[in-house]
Amino acid sequence: MRFRASRGCCRNFLTAGLPCLKLAHDYALLGDLNKALSLLKQCVALNEGFDPEGDPILQRLKHDREYTALVKQVHHQFPPVHSARLAFIVPENNLIPEGLAADPSRHIFYMGSLSRKKIVKIGPNREV
């Protein structure tokens, strides 16, 4: 079965970091390292913090100057967290977290659920 997508559809799809990173992985797996690097550039340009260094398939690019520059750029913009503490626990175990947003002025988190199609509010006292 073949699927075709318009250029506009692909362009919109590639404005999110995760799809770019996953496609870069797939192209590297297929051996097209130039295309993988091109997609990684798009991913990093979105400034969403996706770090390609942890992907063993993308390690095929580790000797490429542009790849190492991209990794350094991501690490500079989004430094690794070496220690963290648990912020909250959501008691519903059937949620699949889709996204997390914060309102720092009110000390509130909002978590979107992919499976339940709802948004959960976590208050300053960790109440859900």
C-alpha positions as CSV (number, residue, x, y, z in Angstrom):
1,M,0.0,0.0,0.0
2,R,1.3,3.5,-0.9
3,F,0.6,6.7,0.9
4,R,1.2,10.1,-0.6
5,A,1.2,13.4,1.3
6,S,1.2,16.9,-0.1
7,R,4.3,19.0,0.5
8,G,2.2,21.2,2.7
9,C,1.3,18.3,4.9
10,C,4.9,17.2,5.3
11,R,6.0,20.8,6.0
12,N,3.5,21.1,8.8
13,F,4.4,17.7,10.2
14,L,8.1,18.7,10.3
15,T,7.5,21.8,12.4
16,A,7.6,19.6,15.5
17,G,10.9,18.4,16.8
18,L,10.0,14.9,17.6
19,P,8.9,13.9,14.1
20,C,12.1,15.5,12.7
21,L,14.2,13.5,15.2
22,K,12.4,10.3,14.4
23,L,12.7,10.7,10.7
24,A,16.4,11.6,11.1
25,H,16.8,8.3,13.0
26,D,15.0,6.4,10.2
27,Y,17.2,8.0,7.4
28,A,20.3,7.2,9.4
29,L,19.1,3.6,9.8
30,L,18.7,3.4,6.0
31,G,22.2,4.8,5.5
32,D,21.1,8.2,4.1
33,L,23.3,10.2,6.6
34,N,23.0,13.5,4.6
35,K,19.2,13.4,4.8
36,A,19.4,12.5,8.5
37,L,21.7,15.4,9.2
38,S,19.4,17.8,7.3
39,L,16.5,16.7,9.4
40,L,18.5,17.1,12.6
41,K,19.3,20.6,11.6
42,Q,15.5,21.3,11.2
43,C,14.9,19.7,14.6
44,V,17.6,21.7,16.4
45,A,16.4,24.9,14.8
46,L,13.0,24.5,16.4
47,N,14.6,25.0,19.8
48,E,12.6,22.2,21.5
49,G,15.5,20.6,23.2
50,F,15.6,17.3,21.5
51,D,19.1,15.8,21.9
52,P,20.2,13.5,19.2
53,E,23.2,12.3,21.1
54,G,21.3,9.6,23.0
55,D,20.2,7.8,19.9
56,P,22.5,4.9,19.0
57,I,21.6,5.0,15.3
58,L,22.4,8.7,15.1
59,Q,25.8,7.9,16.5
60,R,26.7,7.0,13.0
61,L,27.1,10.8,12.5
62,K,29.3,11.3,15.6
63,H,32.4,12.0,13.5
64,D,30.6,14.6,11.3
65,R,31.6,18.3,12.2
66,E,28.0,19.5,11.6
67,Y,26.5,16.8,13.8
68,T,28.9,17.6,16.7
69,A,28.1,21.3,16.4
70,L,24.4,20.5,16.6
71,V,24.9,18.4,19.7
72,K,26.9,21.2,21.3
73,Q,24.2,23.7,20.4
74,V,21.5,21.6,22.0
75,H,23.6,21.1,25.1
76,H,24.3,24.8,25.4
77,Q,20.7,25.8,24.9
78,F,19.3,23.0,27.1
79,P,21.9,21.9,29.6
80,P,21.4,18.4,31.0
81,V,19.8,18.1,34.4
82,H,22.0,16.1,36.7
83,S,19.7,16.1,39.7
84,A,16.0,16.5,40.1
85,R,13.3,15.8,42.6
86,L,9.8,14.4,42.1
87,A,7.4,17.3,41.5
88,F,4.1,15.4,41.6
89,I,2.3,12.1,41.1
90,V,-0.9,11.9,39.1
91,P,-3.1,9.2,40.7
92,E,-4.9,8.2,37.5
93,N,-2.8,5.4,36.0
94,N,-4.7,5.3,32.7
95,L,-3.4,8.6,31.4
96,I,-0.8,8.8,28.6
97,P,0.9,12.2,29.1
98,E,1.0,14.2,25.9
99,G,2.3,17.5,27.0
100,L,3.1,19.5,30.1
101,A,2.7,23.3,30.6
102,A,3.4,25.4,33.6
103,D,2.0,28.7,35.0
104,P,5.0,29.8,37.1
105,S,3.2,32.9,38.5
106,R,0.4,30.6,40.0
107,H,2.6,27.6,40.6
108,I,0.3,25.4,38.5
109,F,1.1,22.6,36.0
110,Y,-1.3,21.4,33.2
111,M,-0.8,18.0,31.8
112,G,-2.6,16.8,28.6
113,S,-3.7,13.2,28.3
114,L,-3.6,11.5,24.9
115,S,-5.7,8.5,26.0
116,R,-8.3,10.4,28.0
117,K,-8.5,13.5,25.8
118,K,-8.4,15.8,28.8
119,I,-6.2,18.3,30.6
120,V,-5.3,17.6,34.3
121,K,-4.5,20.6,36.5
122,I,-1.9,20.1,39.3
123,G,-2.1,22.8,41.9
124,P,0.6,24.4,44.1
125,N,0.0,21.8,46.8
126,R,0.3,19.0,44.3
127,E,-3.4,18.4,44.3
128,V,-4.8,17.1,41.0
